[in-house]
Amino acid sequence: MDGRIGRALLAWGLLAVMAVTGCTAQSSAAPERTTPNRPAADPSPAAGGVPDRAAAYRKWGIEPLAAPPGPPTAKPALPGAGAGQVPVISEIPTKEKIVFLTFDDGAEKDPRFLTMMRELGIPFTMFLTDAAIRSDYGYFKPLQALGNGVQNHTLTHPNLRALGPAAQTREICGQQSRLKDHYGTAPRLFRPPYGNWNEATRTAAASCGIEAIVLWRESMQIKNMQYQLPGEKLRPGDIILAHFRGPSELKGTTMTEMTANLLRHIEEQGFTVARLEDYL
C-alpha cells in the first residue's frame, strides 16, 4: 500500500513540474510540423512570418534577384539646379549593380499585380495621374503599404511644354494636394508626362514642394526594353520606366507578364532592384 502511495505522489510531482515548465503536448518544445511547400522555418506571411521569396520567384517563373544593398548612409549628390528650381535626373550616381523601377499613370488595376508585388517584395515607385486613378484610389494603398512610394505625375497627364507657367503649376500642385488627401503625404518627386518639360516646369515643381524631376534611362514595353544610351544594356543606377497597363494596351499581355519579363531582363544582366526613395 505504501509503495502505491509513493508512486502516486511521484506521478503528481512530475505533473507539477511539467505544468511549471510548459512541457505539455502543445509546448514550444514539441517538434515543428511543416505544411506542403512551406518549411517550418519560413512561416506564412499571413501568420506574421517572412514570405518564401524563392518559392514566389518560382511561382512567377523568374530567377531570384539578389538582395539589394542597404540604403546609403548619405544620399548621392544630384545635379545642380537654378535658384527656385529642382534638379532633373535619369539615373542615380552609384557603382552598385542596382536599378530602380517606376510605374506610371495608374490606368490598369490588376489584382494579380498586387499579389505579385506582395509575394516578390520588389520595391518600386508609382508616379500617379489623378485622371487615371480616381476610379479606384484604394487600389494603390496596399502597394503603398508595402513601402512603395506614391509620387506625382500631374492631374490630367498633359504635355507640359504646351502649357504656360500657371497651368503647369495647377497640374503639379493640384496633384500634390490630391495625393496627400488620399495617401497621407505630399510627394517629393515628380515625373512630367511623356518626359516633356521646360524651365517653367522646374520652377512650378519647386513651388509645389517637389525636390526632383525624375525621368528614365530605359522603358519597358511588352517583352523588351528600350534603351536611351548606346550599347542597349543596363548601367548602375539606371531608372526604368514601366506603366500600369493591361491587355488592351499590351496586345493581350497582362501587367504581371510584362513585369515578369522586365525582372528577367534585370536578372539576366546581373542587376537587382533598389528603392528609389532611399537614394533621393
C-alpha angles and dihedrals in degrees: 000000000000089000093054091049090051093050091048092051090049091052092050089049092053091049090052092052091049092052092052096048096041093238096149131127089273097046125125088245090071115103114272115249122216131215122218114287093001121088117216090243090059106056125194117277087230088062092051096262133126115281117246097248095181091055090046092054090050090050092055094042096245132129109241117265118226117257111266120244118262118274113280117262088229123028115241118262114261129215115279125260135198123261110292092012137099131232121259116221138181099177140018119245104246141125092212117108092245134125132189126234123216129180120200140207106002103232096132115064103183112175090206089062088059089053093046095052093044092052098042097039093215111165119227142158125239119215101193132197116206094220089058100043105035092092089065117009088166094067092074097047096081088050090051090048089059088063099265115143124244109215138173127275099159132266100270107011099246129167097261093202088067092055131078123238095268093051091047090052091051091051094049101035091042091056091046089060094042094051093045090053093052103032104030104244136060113246122253096199133060134194118194115224113262087005089277117146142140137191091282087059092056091050094046092048092052092049089054094054097261116149101195142007108229121208126164146241099212134028124204117226119176105296103353140044128236114224125208097199128061118269097046095240139116120262129201111280097015118157113222124207123215132156141227092249133149139202094290090063098030098055093254096320118126124231091248091053091050090049092049089053090050093051091049090056090051095047094045090056092051097251134126134201127259131184112267095210090060089064101037 
